[in-house]
Amino acid sequence: MDHKKSFYKHVAQTSDAPMGLEIDKASGAYIYTSEGKEYVDFISGIAVSSLGHRHPRVVKAVKEQVDRHLHVMVYGEYIQEPQSAYAELLTSQLPEILDRVYFVNSGTEANEGALKLAKKHTGRHKFVAFNHGYHGDTHGSLSVTGRDVYRDPYLPLLPDIHFLDFNSYEKLETIDEETAAVIMEPIQGEGGIIPAQKKWLRAVRERCNEVGALLIFDEIQTGFYRTGSLFAFQNYEVTPDILCLAKAMGGGMPMGAFVSSSENFESFMYNPPLNHVTTFGGHPVSCAAAYATLNELLSDDYGKRATEIESIVREELTAESIVEIRGVGAMLGLELANKELTQKVVEACFEQGIILGWTLHSNTLVRIAPPLIIEHELLRSTLMMINDSIQELSN
């Protein structure tokens, strides 16, 4: 079978120019193609493979669970050890108010569930979100995504969505007694790697408290030590009412969740029962992988690793055409002088065996999000190649 031909003929495409690597295997920080070429995955499959590809503890957990059972029932009906064990481990790392987990399959599903939970619990339907925020591509998540270029083809979306400027105190009064929730990323990812200001984020939390609106943190990219703490909100000392997770959660397996209080989740149990269900959410193999992933993350100082990655990136990337390096930990954005240079650098690095990426909302920003397990020697050598490419292509 010609897999490349089948890919382009039968697999639905998301752009007219996919990267087109034909993958043979992946291990640690590397991806290997069927042609025998080696690539450093410097974006971790878009912040998924924080423990690298095929981490031994994750692979072991998957194999052991496959030998026990796969899907046995839709979510929430049967007691399954992988679900219960992981829910207990995860909530043990969170503030007491975040004591209950609803498992789903992806980040956009986590945000969809969070929006429904906020509406059901508060009895309100208004949402406040932020310009350049990104929360996924399903209809509800897209409704609160702050970029018209992605929203406009699918209008009308959810009504009564109000967008404010990120890190701006103007119009915070838009958050009022009719607001079900405010949804936001503590660090905007696709919007350009923009961290929230601590004082401003606390002001948003206080405004939500004043009017009885819930605060939803979308930590789908920022979670699991990507920014140096287990979750980004811990850097801010601001606790959300609902926490949305995915990406690195499953160690490479499809996994997402939204976490809230037992009191809030009571809303899903009545009027009617089963008013939010999922067939494959909390799949036992994914939960086993997620448990192994979190256990590994907690067993070593991965927060320190993320901080060290940031320090080395800022030390090695010194080319004159670099406008700015933004972000925290191993969630960084490299801003270059213009679109043309950015495209050339990404393409040149790709030819040299380095996988970089652009964020959805900026054509001058290069995503830097290597696996947390990357060795410093490989990190430095890769950064030197990136820096050399920037300098050569700037001339």
TALINGI-V472189 format. One record per backbone hydrogen bond with DSSP energy under -1.0 kcal/mol. CO is the residue of the C=O (numbers start at 1). NH is the residue of the N-H. Records with the same first field share a line. If there is no record, write none. Layout:
BEGIN
CO: NH, NH
END
This chain:
BEGIN
1: 3
2: 6
3: 7
4: 8
5: 9
6: 10
7: 11
22: 34
25: 32
27: 30
28: 53
29: 41
30: 27
31: 39
32: 24, 25
33: 36
37: 33
39: 31
40: 42, 355
42: 369
43: 46, 47
44: 48, 49
48: 50
49: 52
50: 372
53: 28
55: 59
56: 60
57: 61
58: 62
59: 63
60: 64
61: 65
62: 66
63: 67
65: 68, 69
74: 77
80: 84
81: 85
82: 86
83: 87
84: 88
85: 89
86: 90
87: 91
88: 92
90: 93
91: 94
95: 98
97: 99
100: 260
102: 258
104: 256
106: 110
107: 111
108: 112
109: 113
110: 114
111: 115
112: 116
113: 117
114: 118
115: 119
116: 120
117: 121
118: 122
119: 123
126: 180, 181
127: 162
128: 183
129: 164
130: 133
133: 146
138: 142
139: 143
142: 145
145: 147
146: 132
147: 150, 151
148: 152
151: 154
152: 155
160: 127
162: 129
164: 131
165: 168
169: 172
171: 174
172: 175
176: 179
178: 126
180: 214
181: 128
182: 216
184: 218
186: 196
188: 194
189: 192, 193
190: 361
194: 188
197: 201
198: 202
199: 203
200: 204
201: 205
202: 206
203: 207
204: 208
205: 209
206: 210
207: 211
208: 212, 213
214: 182
215: 241, 242
216: 184
217: 219, 244
219: 223
226: 330
230: 224, 225
231: 234
232: 235
233: 237, 238
242: 217
243: 259
244: 219
245: 257
246: 249
248: 251
250: 253
256: 104
257: 245
258: 102
259: 243
260: 100
261: 265
264: 267
265: 268
266: 269
278: 75
280: 283
283: 287
284: 288
285: 289
286: 290
287: 291
288: 292
289: 293
290: 294
291: 295
292: 296
293: 297
294: 298
300: 302
301: 305
302: 306
303: 307
304: 308
305: 309
306: 310
307: 311
308: 312
309: 313
310: 314
311: 315
312: 316
313: 317
316: 318
319: 322
324: 335
326: 333
328: 331
331: 328
332: 368
333: 326
334: 366
335: 323, 324
338: 342
339: 343
340: 344
341: 345
342: 346
343: 347
344: 348
345: 349
346: 350
347: 351
348: 352
349: 354
350: 353
353: 40
355: 42
357: 367
364: 336
366: 334
368: 332
371: 374
375: 379
376: 380
377: 381
378: 382
379: 383
380: 384
381: 385
382: 386
383: 387
384: 388
385: 389
386: 390
387: 391
388: 392
389: 393
390: 394
END
